[in-house]
């Protein structure tokens, strides 16, 4: 059974004539006849009484509502696909790490909403690993995260490196580490830290760095919002390692101090790489493609040099 056979069947049922059905379907009458004969062979019953007026048999009457439903579903499906390719999608779902939602994305979001006013933009703030999982599960269209090569190496994934940014130290203004212009690692490791919860790329990045330096990370507390980091560190004892973009508000808070790290004992620096990820098929859809381009065009100026170097 083929779709054109059902369409021919409906055309005859609507017009009551093989000849008029052929004109409606823009085919010859012999083609219509062959399609109905093949359909009748498939279903095992005659569908029309062969008289001057093509009248439905009992079998034809039973098939009619089902055939209409099948053809209507097909028309709906093809229209939805046409709309998708044309960029007429109801919503665009983005998952992004917390710091980008506050510092990087606002101008991108404003421009996109102006360019695609009929597309509902939905932004979800998630940790990197969780964001990549919901992307792979098809729950979001695009993710902006810390790079995790173990989650972005599938063949269908498209990864755009946006920038590398330094990791800095957040302390209370009166904390002993705040006296340093650049905090030595030998001093940093002495103090307990507040860290991101499991599943966040920053936690993995910091933990890996401490392991490479053969140092112990004193993770005293786990949180998952920037407000929580600032609130806890402000109390005076704990410190935190956070990316530069997550520290914009702290820079203007007199109760807090932000300090860069000195070069590590292995002569390395501590940075995080931020990437944008989607799938090959999604990147062909106009609104997603447009959002992708806007993000690339609005990389913060302080990171443009790092991007060029990478």
Beta strands, then each sheet from edge to edge (+ up, - down):
strand 1: 48-49
strand 2: 55-56
strand 3: 91-96
strand 4: 120-125
strand 5: 142-146
strand 6: 157-172
strand 7: 182-183
strand 8: 193-196
strand 9: 219-223
strand 10: 240-243
strand 11: 256-261
strand 12: 271-279
sheet 1: 1+ 2-
sheet 2: 4+ 3+ 5+ 12- 6+ 10-
sheet 3: 4+ 3+ 5+ 12- 6+ 11- 7-
sheet 4: 8+ 9+
end
